[in-house]
Amino acid sequence: MKKYILILISCILLGMTGTSCTTDFLDVESPDKVFVDEYYNSDERIFEALVAAYDPLKWFDYAWGQYTHIGLVSDVMADDVYVGGADENDCIYLHRMFNYNALPTSVVSDLWTTFYSGVNRSNVVVENIENVTDISNENKALYTAEAKVLRSFYYTWLWKLWGNIPYYEQNLTFPYIHEQSTADDVYNGIITSLEDAIDNGGLPMRTTAQWYGRVSKAMAYMLYTEVVMYQQDESRYSKALSYMEEIIASGSYDLVDDFALIWEEAGEWNTESIFEINYVSTAGKRAWDNATGAGGSVYPKFIGINNLGSSPDYEGGWGFEPVRVETYEMYDEADERRDGGILNFADYTVSTGATYTGRYQDTGYFLRKYLPRVGGNAGHAADADMNYNNNFRVYRYAETLLYASELLARGVSGKGTAQNYLNEVRDRAGLGSIPATVDNIIQERRLEFVGEGKRYWDLVRTGKATTVLVPDGQYRTNSWTPNKKYLPIPQNEIDAAQGTLTQNNY
């Protein structure tokens, strides 16, 4: 039986006229319409589906009414930044996550929708590509691998945030309900799918400039290692290390000399960049009534400096995600990552005469990496606030080196040494050598990735969260406990699941 593209519209129209909707008409051949299961019949059309599977990556900052940038969402649960904004009720779901008292009715529920949209679109590619005849074996394998890696990426975020979720690799049919999997079963699904994509997809180690933003083998390797390390799956540590050292040996990536340059438009897709989510301001069509349209990002505006004046470099914003004083002060004065990634406004005022008005939880320190640059939304075609061109750096070569260093420090046998890999990262920062212990490497990850959404997951996977994520004597009044590892499942999803979802213990 064919699935007709206009089923839903037909049923709605029939319902409006008081006529019940049956399925009899589905058997009728249409002389001038394309059927869903007949559409994906060429390389061009299945590639359209693959492009659609990439699209939800750009919705992470804002799509359905919540501000849910994945770096921000991760970091507010850690210890490097505050939430900020007007007060503790401004984006209350973020403030609740910051204080470990999220509720099913006050949590980042929009991310659930975005991630499953990505899963759905990725499944469309995998399910339909076998029926495509007008495609080379090379492209067939490549597109399938890309879709599986994307699906694994979306599932990884669902798994890290909620743990026990519905996991499926074939899209659901009415009533669109699937049994809940345990977090361990979700992990097994993610890792098995990734291994298949890596082994059989023909992914390039690095994409060419024409295709920056598409999945590469290095990106798949990084995702694989991230998942394995978070699961603490020691049986796969050796493979993860081999992947990291393969990236290193490939010569396709290298650290850039100037850490501060990474975050400028000129630094996008530099030699250090393994995977970025692309945002473009020119002709950007994202708008408050078209948040999933093509274009730029709202995240820079979200974390921009409130009532900013006389700045030659940055545009103003809404004052979210101020960097903690302790975060800035943890750096050695010689560390180029301190001022290369964080804006010390007191110093900036002296050099430029710039002014601003502090908002809730203001510290005077801001995440320079993603602040809105002057002209950063140039050429936008819709809402200016929604169309900044700052790409989000998901994986950098520095993380490859630090994963390799950590795995070696944990006793895994490899080709290099933990010390040499750690030294490379510190040399670029302008620092001397320190012993390559696991604790030192985890701290180095903190210094390297402030504001990049890594710190919280490192604290959880290393068992440090219970002692580090405690009341701060000012804003955070609750402590992280193991039952806070997973957020409460959004209440609307619990309701829609008709008893098939069990709420997390939160």
N, C-alpha and C positions, 0 to 999 in steps of 0.2 A: 504494500500500500504506500503510495507516494505521500510525502509530507508537503503540503502546498504552502508556499510562502505566505499567503494571505489568510491562513486559517483563523488567526486571532481576530483580525479585522472583520472577517466574514461573520464570526460568532457574535462579535459585539454589535454589528449592524442588525443581525437577525434578532438579537435580544432586544434591541431598541424598538423593533416593530412588533414585539410580542410573540415571535415565532421561535420555537425551540431549535437549538443547533444540533444537527445530527452529523454523522461522519459519512453519509452516503455520497456526498458530492466529492469526497476525496478520491474516489475511483475514476472520476471523469478526467480524461486527457484534455489539457488546456492547449488551444492552438497558438496562443501568443504569450504565455507566461513560462518562466523557468521554474522547475521544481527544485527544492532544496537538495534532494539526493541526486539530482542531475547536474547541479551547478558546477561542482568541483571536478571538472573534466579536462583540465589543462594545467600546465605549469603556471601560467599567468594567474589563473583563478585560485589555485591552492596557495600560491604566494600571497595573494590578497588576504587569505585566511591567516597566514603566518604573520603578516604585517599587523593584522587585527589582534593577534595574540601578544604582540609587543606593546600595543597601545595602553593597556592598564598600568604599565610601568610609570607613565606620566601622570597618573591620577593619585599617586601616593601623597602628594602634598595637600590636595583638596579635590573632592569630587562631588560628594553628596551632602555637604553642609558642615562637615567637620574638617578641622585642620589636622592632618594626620601624617605629616612628613615622617618617613620611617626612621631617619636619623634623630629627629626631635623626639618622637615617641619613645625610642630606645633610651635616649640620654636623659630624659626627665625622670626616669626610674633609677638612674645611677647617681653619681656624686660630683659631676663636673659643672652642671648648669642648674638654673632654676627654671620655672615655667614662665614667670613674668606676666605681662599683660596689664590690664587695668586693676584687677584684684583676684582673689582666690575663686571667684565665681566666673571669671572670664575664661571660657573654654574649660569649664569645670571638670570635664572628663580627664583632661591632662593633669590638673591639680590633684585629682583623686589618684591617678596613677603615680604621681610624684610621692604621695603620702601613703601608698599601698592600701587604699580603701576604695578602690574602684567597685562599682556596682554593675549588675547586669543591665541596668537602665542608664548608667553613666560610665561608659567605656568607649574605646575607639571602634565602635561598631561599623563605621564606614569602611575600615580596612578589611573587615570580614567580607563585605560586599565586593570591594575592589579585587581582593585576592581570588575569590571564587569566580569573578568575571574573567580573570586571567586564566584560571584553571579551565573554565568552560571553553574559552577561545583556543587554548592550546590543545585541548582534546579534539576540537573540530578538525584541526590539521591532522592529528594522528589517526583519527577515525576515517577520514575521507581520502587520505593520500594513496591508499592501496587501490582505489578505484580510478586513479588518474593514469591514463595511458600516454598522454602527450607530455612526458617528462623523462629526463635522463635518469639513470640509476644513481648517478652522482648527486643530482639535485634532490632526488627522492630521499636518499639517506641523509643529506644535509638538512633539509627542511624538517624531517622527522626528528633529528637530533636537536635542532634548535627548539622545536616545540616541546620536547621532553625536558630540556634544560629549563626553559621558561616555566613550564608546569612545576618542576621541582623547586624553582626559585619562589614561586607563589606559595607553594605548599610549605616551604621552609619557614616563611614568615607566619603563616597560620599555625604551624607546629611550635615555633618558638613562643608565640604570644598565647596560644590557647591549648596546645598540647593534644588533647583528646578531641579530635575533629572527624567529620566524615571525610574519608579518603577514597577517591574513585578515579579511575583512568578511562572511563567511558561515560559520556554525559548522561545525565538522568532523564528519565521520561516521567510524565505525569504520574503521581503527584509530586515529583521532584524531591523525594526524601530518600536518604541513604543512612544506613546504620553508622553509628559512631565507632571510630577506631581508637585504640589506645595510642598514646604518644609513641610507644615503641614500635607499634605496627606502622604508624605514619612514617617514622624514621626508615623502617625497612622498605617501604614503598618509594620514598624519595631516593634512597641510596641505590636501590636496584635500578630505578629508571635512569639515574645519572650514570651509573656504570655502563648501561646499555648504550646511552647516547655517546659517551666518551669512546667506547670500544668500536662502535659501528657507524658513527655519523660522518666521519671525514671532516671534522671541524678544523679550521686553520688555527695555528697557535696564536696568530694575531690577524685581525681583519684588516683589509686595506682601507685607506681613507674614505673611499666611496661608501663603505659599509660600516663606518664607525657607529656603534650602538647595537650591532648584531652580536649574537653569542659567538664567542671564540672558544677554542679548547682551553686556553688559559683561564677564561672566565668560568668554564665548567669545572676545571681543577680547583679554583678558589672556592666555589660553592660547595664542592665535594668535601674539601678540607674543613670548611666552616662547619658543615653539618656533622662530620665525623668528630671533630674536636668538641662540639657542643654536646654530642651524645656520649662523649668519652669512650668511644668504641675503639679500644686498644687493638682489636684484631685488624683494624684497617689503618692504623697509624703508619705502618710501613708503606702502604700504597699512597697514602696522603703525602708522605715525605717524598716519595719518588716523583709525584706530580709536581711538588714545589721545586724540586731540584731539576726537573725537566724544563720548567719555565725558566729557571735561572740559566741553565746550560744552553737554552735556545738562542740567546742573544737578542731576542725580540723586544726585551724590556730592560730598562735601566733606571736608576734614580736620577732625577733632574738635579742640577746643582743648586738652584734657588727654590727653597721650600715655599716662599711667599708667592712665587710665580704660578704655582700649581693652581691657585684659586682664581686667577684672572682668566678672562676669555681667551687670551693668548696661550694659557696653560692647559686648555681642554685637549684631551687626547694627545698629551705629550708622551714621551717614551716610558714614563712611569705608569700611565693609565692602562689598566686591564679592562675595566668596564665602567662606563658612565651611563646615566640616564640623560638623554638629550633633551634640552629645552631650547627653543628658538624664539626670539622676540620679533624678528622681521615677519610681518604679515600674521603675527600671532592672533589667533581667533578665540582664545580662551576668554570667557566672560562669566559673570556671576550667574547668568542664565544659560551658560554653555560651558560648564566647568570641565567637561571631558573633551572639549574641542582641541584641535592641534594648536601648539604655540609654546608659550613660556610657562614659568613657575610663579606661584604666589609666595613660596617659602621665603625668599629674600625680603619681601615686604613684611612678612609676618615677624621676622626677627630684626627688622631694621630699627634704627635708633629713633626714639620718639621726639618729635619737634626738633629735628636736627637742623641746625643753621650754620651757614658759612663753611660747609665742608666741600672741598674741591674734588673729593673722591667718592663719596657715598651719598645716596639718597635716603630720606627718612623712612620710618616704618612704624610698627605698632608695639615695639618694645617687648617682644617675647624672647625667651631663651637667653637671658643674661648669663654670662659666664661667672662662676663663683670666684671670689677673691682668692680662695685657697687653691683653685685650679691654676690661676696665673702665677701664684707665688711658689708653686711646686717646681717650677722650671729653674734650672741653672741660668744665671744671667747671660751666659754665652750661648744658650740654646736658641738657635734660629727659629725653632718652631713656636716659641713663646709669642713673639711679636709678629711672626709670619702667619700665625693662625688666630691670634686674639688681639683685639684692638683695646689698648689701654687709653681710655678717653682723656685722662688727665694729661698724659704726654701728648696726645693728639691735639688737645686744645693749645698747648704751648707752641706747637709747631705750625698750627693752621688758624687758630682763633675760633675754631668751631665751638658751637654750643648745643645743648640738648636739654630736655626735661625728663627726668627719671620717672619711671613707672613702678609698679609693684615689684618688689624684690630687686630693685636696681642695685647694681654693684659698681657701675662705672667701667665694666669690662664687657666686650661684645664679641660675638663669633665672627671675626673678620673673614673667615673662609667663605661665608655665604651672604655677607651683607650686600644689599642692593647697590651696585656700582652706578655712578653717574652715566647715563646713557645706556644702562643695562636693559632697558625695555624699548630701545629705539626701534621705530618702524612698526610698532604693534598696530593691529587692525581692530582690536576690541578694547577690553578694559586694561588700562595701563598697569594696575596693581597685579594683574593675573599673568603678566607676560614678560617676566624677567628671564634672561637667557642663561642664567647660571646652571650649568650641568651639575647633576649630583654624582660625585665620585663614589662608586660602590666598592670597587676593589682597586688597590694600588699595589705596585711592585714592592713597596716597603712592607706590605703585609705578607707577601710571599716570603720575603727574607725572614721576617719575624716568626711566621709559622714554621719555616724550616728550622730556624734556631731553636724554637720551643720543642719541636719533635725530637731533635737531636739531644737537647738537654734532658728530655724525658727518657732517654736511653735507646731511641730507635737508631738503627745503623743506617748511615747514608754516606754520600760521597764527600760532602763538605764538613765543616765544623760549626757548632753552635756559636762559638766565639767570633769566627770570621763573619758570619751572617749578621750577628748583632752589631759588630764593629762597623759594617757598611752603613747601617742606618744611623748610628751615632756619629760617624765621620761626617755624613752629609749635614747633620744638625750642628756640627762644629764642636763636638764633644769628644772626650777621650774614652778609652776602653774601660769597661767594668766587667766583673765576672758574669759569664753567661749562665746564670742560674734561672730556673723557671720563674721565680719571683721577680727577678730583675727584668726578665723578658716581658712578663705581664705588665710591669710598670712602664717599660719602654713602649708597649702598645698603647698605654694610656697617654703618654706624652705625644706620641705620633698621631693619634686618632681622635683628639678632643673634638667633639661636635660631629663626628662621623658615624655615630650609632654603634660603636664597638664595645664601649666600656661596660655597660650593664651585662651583656651576655658573657663577657670575660669573668666578671665577678660571680655570676651564677655558676658557670661551668667549672670554675676553679674552687668553689666552696667558700669564697671570700665574702659573699654577699651578706651572710648573717652577722659578720663582725664589722663590715664597712658601711652597710646601708642601715644606719641607725639614726635616731633623732639628732638634729644638728643644733639644737638649742635656740632655734629661731623660727624656721618654717616647717621643717619635717618633724612631725610629732610621733610618728609610728616607725617601728622597725620592720625590716624585711624578714620574713620567715619562709621556710620551705614551701608552705602552702600558698605563698604568693608567687611561686614560679609561673603559674598560669593565671591569666586574667579570667574573670567571669565571662562566660559565653553570653553574647548580647541577648537580652530577653526576647527580642522579636524573633531571633533564630530559634530559641527554645520553644516559643509558642508555635512557630511555623512547622517545627519538626514533629508535632503531634505525638510526643512521648518517646521519640527515638533518641533524643539528646539528653544526657545526664549532665547537670550543671557541675562545673568545677568547684572544688572546695576552696573558697576564697576568704 
